[in-house]
Amino acid sequence: MGQREDMLALVMSAYAARDGGDTEGLVTAFHPDGLFSLKGDKNALELTGSVHGHPNLRGVFSQLIEDFRFERREIVAELVDGDRVAIHSRVDVRYGPTGQTTRTEILDLFKIQDGKIVELIEFADTAQVKAMVSA
């Protein structure tokens, strides 16, 4: 398998873990000092921000998986360039506390090193997320 296919397989296994509610499987896809960053205005939505390392990733991913279940993911586009992978997805998200479900789009930018995710920067519709949380 080529480098492109290996990187996409790693990302898809991370997505399968996230979508399946498998926090440990998701954390395992990351380098021990990996970074996850949800972009947005922290004053508007507390969920935004960055965390480093498996213990912090485990905590954040566990909370995100509990609160925001991804019930269906459609990959719209995937791009691979060097050590970078960009994925545009459409996702059905169920907010756990209320059961409200909405369809949204997400852009994930990954950096891969030595077969692990060293960085994931996620762009989501934070206004839509805030509306779900506030309902």
Steps between C-alpha positions, in 0.01 A plus 500: 500500500629849417549788740178668380296185560663445842418854612140475379464161673622656827252788469214265411580279801494810722163596349367149555603520866347850540178405324479172694545663841844340554704759691802270546506409132495868411776591747714211372501654151684802645867543578552504882555879484239555227294818474126543448363847438136594448505844339260771607444783743548367855279785630215378280549126554702351786565177305746676271871494567799266488628205702827304484591146601310177554362579850352832384383357168328214687312747719387727217412217261307316770291811568446577131396141428259501795343834409515493119435160339594480132230277354588519133803637318524569129845585366454783250867547409842376607834652411847372582813710458828392656434434871163680492146367453192718460152345531169676437213304660125526543396357834171433678562607859279407797538720807478253790334712769202594278504236227484776237653394170637726229701462183817707478825525309849468646845567358783305663866578435736223609878485523636144501842391626635147547156346445327712766297819504719776645247776435129525428351843445122484470273766355132457583197729498542620857185715475303185420665315790423789735134494390484125578658547843276797582172333396 
